[in-house]
């Protein structure tokens, strides 16, 4: 299976990346043979910006490209396209163990200067054993202004065989000075049928279930897979879709808001219980503490332990907000279906399992009410981005949903 097979509905992007991988392969092969490398063609460049809506596969495309750059398949000498998916370079890149591919996923709300400086130092190194030094930053939109300034020089003048791959929802989410130095690749939301097909082929999901979750998530690959494989995720989504029927009075609004925030907090707590204790114990052992939670820590390690606690707290905050944002996205999808019914647009209904609720809300309100409710949901998402207290933001939204 080629590395490009997981890029769903992105034929144009796949073609561009394949051409760039060929160009990069020719460049490195010429250099390895002792010949003067030919000037890089129009396909390859040192910095890439992958943009697209959530679920379009930005990080999947970047990881596939990284694997193609590290491909060592012998078929390349016979004209094969880099990115076979089976060789050591492809395999280790895809599973995250390649020594020359650094994949950065921030667990906090932003990427700061210190972490960015570490990446810049890493980018200055020559490949340890692979063909390229690849730095893949999945959340480039979370770079602080200071971090962006640190990154700028490295992206502008990288080492000869270093490639930066930055992922962001849109061009506007990347700092202007950064995006002006990157080649832009814009991904689109994959077709629902294409998402269903890849769930059946790659994950063994039942075709009927795959079709239902792909339609429900409107082509968001990651969310569709989670809904298909996680019963609790399906239960949480079902609860969110019942919220429009629970905001008939102020008490119902406040109760629904509290339950929504509590559910997000429980998600963050589950992540903490799974990861935090293991991280803490591993760090204690690395610092030389005796086994056991109550054992005394060696001197001079308090700062390191505090850094870990702060990082875990930031991760918990982000998990809570990401879970809330996901619920708000589902809620906006509900009202999108309501609007489609009210206008008689003929658009496919995403939330068929909630058709009775959709019909009821559509009959009891007008399109103008539905549009204001969608705006209230979007305003809540923006408020959460601005660090407004989650409960206050969600309560304001549920009251606005009631008012219509």
DAJOQUI-V141348 format. One record per backbone hydrogen bond with DSSP energy under -1.0 kcal/mol. NH is the residue of the N-H (numbers start at 1). CO is the residue of the C=O. Records with the same first field share a line. If there is no record, write none. Layout:
NH = CO  CO
This chain:
3 = 83
5 = 2
7 = 4
8 = 6
14 = 10
15 = 11
16 = 12
17 = 13
18 = 14
19 = 15
20 = 16
21 = 17
22 = 18
23 = 19
24 = 20
25 = 21
26 = 22
27 = 23
28 = 24
29 = 25
30 = 26
31 = 27
32 = 28
33 = 29
35 = 30
48 = 164
49 = 183
50 = 166
51 = 185
56 = 53
61 = 57
62 = 58
63 = 59
64 = 60
65 = 61
66 = 62
67 = 63
68 = 64
69 = 65
70 = 66
76 = 73
77 = 74
78 = 75
79 = 76
80 = 75
91 = 87
92 = 88
93 = 89
94 = 90
95 = 91
97 = 92
98 = 92
101 = 98
102 = 134
104 = 136
111 = 142
116 = 112
117 = 113
118 = 114
119 = 115
120 = 116
121 = 117
122 = 118
123 = 119
124 = 120
125 = 122
133 = 161
134 = 100
135 = 163
136 = 102
137 = 165
138 = 104
140 = 167
142 = 139
143 = 140
144 = 111
148 = 144
149 = 145
150 = 146
151 = 147
152 = 148
155 = 151
156 = 152
157 = 153
162 = 159
163 = 133
164 = 46
165 = 135
166 = 48
167 = 137
168 = 50
174 = 171
178 = 175
179 = 175
180 = 176
181 = 178
182 = 179
183 = 47
185 = 49
187 = 51
195 = 191
196 = 192
197 = 193
198 = 194
199 = 195
200 = 196
201 = 197
202 = 198
203 = 199
205 = 199
210 = 206
211 = 207
212 = 208
213 = 209
214 = 210
215 = 211
216 = 212
217 = 213
219 = 214
221 = 55
224 = 220
225 = 221
226 = 222
227 = 223
228 = 224
229 = 225
230 = 226
234 = 230
235 = 231
236 = 232
237 = 233
238 = 234
239 = 235
240 = 236
241 = 237
243 = 240
245 = 242
246 = 243
253 = 249
254 = 250
255 = 251
256 = 252
257 = 253
258 = 254
259 = 255
260 = 256
261 = 257
262 = 258
263 = 259
264 = 260
265 = 261
266 = 262
267 = 263
268 = 264
269 = 265
270 = 266
271 = 267
272 = 268
273 = 269
274 = 270
275 = 271
276 = 272
279 = 275
280 = 276
281 = 277
282 = 278
283 = 279
284 = 280
285 = 281
286 = 282
287 = 283
288 = 285
289 = 284
295 = 292
301 = 298
305 = 301
306 = 302
307 = 303
308 = 304
309 = 305
310 = 306
311 = 307
312 = 308
313 = 309
314 = 310
315 = 311
316 = 312
317 = 313
318 = 314
319 = 315
320 = 316
321 = 317
322 = 318
323 = 319
324 = 320
325 = 321
326 = 322
327 = 323
328 = 324
329 = 325
330 = 326
331 = 327
332 = 328
333 = 329
334 = 330
335 = 331
336 = 332
337 = 333
338 = 334
339 = 335
340 = 336
341 = 337
342 = 338
343 = 339
345 = 340
354 = 351
355 = 352
358 = 354
359 = 355
360 = 356
361 = 357
362 = 358
363 = 359
364 = 360
370 = 366
371 = 367
372 = 368
373 = 369
374 = 370
375 = 371
376 = 372
377 = 373
378 = 374
379 = 375
380 = 376
381 = 377
382 = 378
383 = 379
384 = 380
385 = 381
386 = 382
387 = 384
388 = 383
393 = 389
394 = 390
395 = 391
396 = 392
397 = 393
398 = 394
399 = 395
400 = 396
401 = 397
402 = 398
403 = 399
404 = 400
